[in-house]
Amino acid sequence: MTESELVEYVRQAILAGLLVLAPVVLVGFAVGTLMGLVQAATGIHEQIVGLVPRLMAMVAVLVLVMPWMLEQMVELLRAAAGGS
């Protein structure tokens, strides 16, 4: 394996990791923003009120997209193993 191949594999791994994590992070961001707006509108400023819905939404998305996430990681590993 040459140095350029190694750099390409690392680049692909980083991009695949970002792609796989994007749905969970984006849902967490969206729910967190929505809960922040709700808290600002109602005057409730408890941290747990914003944390619990965000965690529940992120876990739900994680469960829903887990097969896709695993498929993406398997494809990355097969490409890396087939290329060597």
GIHUHU-V160431 format. One record per backbone hydrogen bond with DSSP energy under -0.5 kcal/mol. NH is the residue of the N-H (numbers start at 1). CO is the residue of the C=O. Records with the same first field share a line. If there is no record, write none. Layout:
BEGIN
NH=CO, CO
END
This chain:
BEGIN
6=2
7=3
8=4
9=5
10=6
11=7
12=8
13=9
14=10
15=11
16=12
17=13
18=14
19=15
20=16
21=17
22=18
23=19
25=21
26=22
27=23
28=24
29=25
30=26
31=27
32=28
33=29
34=30
35=31
36=32
37=33
38=34
39=35
40=36
41=37
42=38
43=39
44=39
45=43
50=46, 47
51=47
52=48
53=49
54=50
55=51
56=52
57=53
58=54
59=55
60=56
61=57
62=58
63=59
64=60
65=61
66=62
69=65
70=66
71=67
72=68
73=69
74=70
75=71
76=72
77=73
78=74
79=75
80=76
81=77
82=78
83=79
84=80, 81
END
